[in-house]
């Protein structure tokens, strides 16, 4: 029962925090999907996150298991 109370408190604290945005990356990257070179967290051409490589069916299945 104690674990559930701790999780509830953590959830309530999470709700109270303002939305946090990741800092813009200063590295130059090449998009794995469209090949666009860009600087930042997302590709300006297709919107792909810089943290994710080329999106494939395998990646989609792996993301579902999280």
CORZIJO-V126475 format. One record per residue. N is the residue number from 1. PHI is phi in whole degrees, -180 to 180 (999 if undefined). PSI is psi as a letter, one per 30 degrees, with the letter a starting at -180 (NA if undefined). D_CENTER is the distance of its C-alpha to the mean C-alpha in Angstrom with 2 decimals. Layout:
BEGIN
n->N phi->PHI psi->PSI d_center->D_CENTER
n->N phi->PHI psi->PSI d_center->D_CENTER
END
This chain:
BEGIN
n->1 phi->999 psi->e d_center->31.73
n->2 phi->-62 psi->e d_center->30.64
n->3 phi->-64 psi->e d_center->27.22
n->4 phi->-66 psi->e d_center->26.67
n->5 phi->-65 psi->e d_center->27.81
n->6 phi->-64 psi->e d_center->25.43
n->7 phi->-65 psi->e d_center->22.45
n->8 phi->-64 psi->e d_center->23.82
n->9 phi->-63 psi->e d_center->24.23
n->10 phi->-63 psi->e d_center->20.68
n->11 phi->-66 psi->e d_center->19.49
n->12 phi->-64 psi->e d_center->21.94
n->13 phi->-65 psi->e d_center->20.81
n->14 phi->-61 psi->e d_center->17.15
n->15 phi->-67 psi->e d_center->18.56
n->16 phi->-79 psi->f d_center->20.61
n->17 phi->-71 psi->k d_center->18.02
n->18 phi->-69 psi->l d_center->17.20
n->19 phi->-62 psi->k d_center->13.81
n->20 phi->-107 psi->k d_center->12.15
n->21 phi->-106 psi->k d_center->10.52
n->22 phi->-65 psi->k d_center->9.23
n->23 phi->-66 psi->k d_center->12.26
n->24 phi->-69 psi->k d_center->12.85
n->25 phi->-72 psi->k d_center->13.19
n->26 phi->-97 psi->f d_center->16.89
n->27 phi->-76 psi->k d_center->16.84
n->28 phi->-84 psi->k d_center->18.05
n->29 phi->-127 psi->l d_center->16.08
n->30 phi->-117 psi->k d_center->17.14
n->31 phi->-65 psi->k d_center->15.03
n->32 phi->-74 psi->f d_center->15.30
n->33 phi->-92 psi->e d_center->16.01
n->34 phi->-110 psi->f d_center->18.49
n->35 phi->86 psi->g d_center->19.51
n->36 phi->-67 psi->k d_center->19.16
n->37 phi->-90 psi->k d_center->19.22
n->38 phi->-152 psi->l d_center->17.20
n->39 phi->-128 psi->k d_center->16.20
n->40 phi->138 psi->a d_center->13.00
n->41 phi->-96 psi->f d_center->9.23
n->42 phi->-136 psi->k d_center->9.88
n->43 phi->-70 psi->k d_center->13.06
n->44 phi->-72 psi->f d_center->15.68
n->45 phi->-86 psi->e d_center->17.51
n->46 phi->-120 psi->f d_center->15.32
n->47 phi->86 psi->g d_center->11.93
n->48 phi->-68 psi->k d_center->10.11
n->49 phi->-68 psi->k d_center->7.01
n->50 phi->-74 psi->f d_center->8.90
n->51 phi->-82 psi->f d_center->7.16
n->52 phi->-107 psi->k d_center->8.31
n->53 phi->-76 psi->a d_center->12.08
n->54 phi->-61 psi->k d_center->14.39
n->55 phi->-80 psi->k d_center->13.53
n->56 phi->-138 psi->l d_center->16.41
n->57 phi->-62 psi->e d_center->18.01
n->58 phi->-62 psi->e d_center->17.63
n->59 phi->-62 psi->e d_center->13.83
n->60 phi->-62 psi->e d_center->13.99
n->61 phi->-67 psi->e d_center->16.38
n->62 phi->-66 psi->e d_center->14.48
n->63 phi->-68 psi->e d_center->11.46
n->64 phi->-69 psi->f d_center->14.28
n->65 phi->-81 psi->f d_center->15.72
n->66 phi->-76 psi->NA d_center->12.99
END
